[in-house]
Amino acid sequence: MAKKEMTYKEALGRIREIVAEIERGDLDVDLLSDRVKEASRLLRFCDDKLRRVDADVRKALEAMDRDQQEEKEEAGL
């Protein structure tokens, strides 16, 4: 069975859990190191996801602008 890719929302929730654990001071040094590494990986995942979404939105907006410009030109405006 294929592993389901984590969503942005799930990653953000896990980051919040890790931050709460760290703030409570519940972690020993070894576990703290593991949690910081996990949070770092999750932050990179979220950053990458946001960058991809931003690029997709920009492309869609540019396509809409081109379509509108073509419609204006065809209408003689």
C-alpha positions in Angstrom: 0.0 0.0 0.0 1.4 3.4 -1.0 2.1 5.9 1.8 -0.3 8.9 1.6 1.5 12.2 1.1 1.2 14.5 4.1 -1.0 17.6 3.4 0.1 21.1 4.3 -2.6 21.2 7.0 -1.3 18.0 8.6 2.3 19.2 8.5 1.4 22.5 10.0 -0.6 20.7 12.8 2.4 18.5 13.5 4.7 21.6 13.7 2.3 23.1 16.2 2.4 19.9 18.3 6.2 19.9 18.3 6.3 23.6 19.3 3.9 22.9 22.2 6.0 20.0 23.4 9.1 22.2 23.3 7.4 25.1 25.1 6.1 22.7 27.9 9.7 21.5 28.4 8.5 17.8 28.2 11.4 16.6 26.1 14.8 15.2 27.1 17.8 16.3 25.0 17.7 13.3 22.6 14.0 13.6 21.9 14.4 17.4 21.6 17.0 16.9 18.8 14.7 14.5 17.0 11.7 16.9 17.2 13.8 19.8 16.0 14.9 17.8 13.0 11.3 16.7 12.3 10.1 20.3 12.5 12.8 21.4 10.2 11.8 18.8 7.6 8.1 19.8 8.0 9.0 23.5 7.6 10.8 22.7 4.3 7.8 20.7 3.1 5.4 23.5 3.9 7.7 26.1 2.2 8.0 24.0 -0.9 4.2 23.4 -1.0 3.6 27.2 -0.6 6.1 28.0 -3.4 4.5 25.5 -5.8 1.0 26.9 -5.0 2.2 30.4 -5.5 3.7 29.5 -8.9 0.5 27.7 -10.0 -1.6 30.7 -9.0 0.7 33.1 -10.8 0.5 31.0 -14.0 -3.3 30.8 -13.8 -3.6 34.6 -13.3 -1.2 35.2 -16.2 -3.3 32.9 -18.4 -6.4 34.8 -17.4 -4.8 38.1 -18.2 -3.7 36.8 -21.7 -7.2 35.5 -22.4 -8.8 38.8 -21.4 -6.2 40.7 -23.6 -7.0 38.4 -26.6 -10.7 39.0 -26.1 -10.3 42.7 -26.0 -8.1 42.6 -29.2 -10.7 40.4 -31.0 -13.4 42.8 -30.0 -11.4 45.8 -31.3 -11.0 47.5 -27.9 
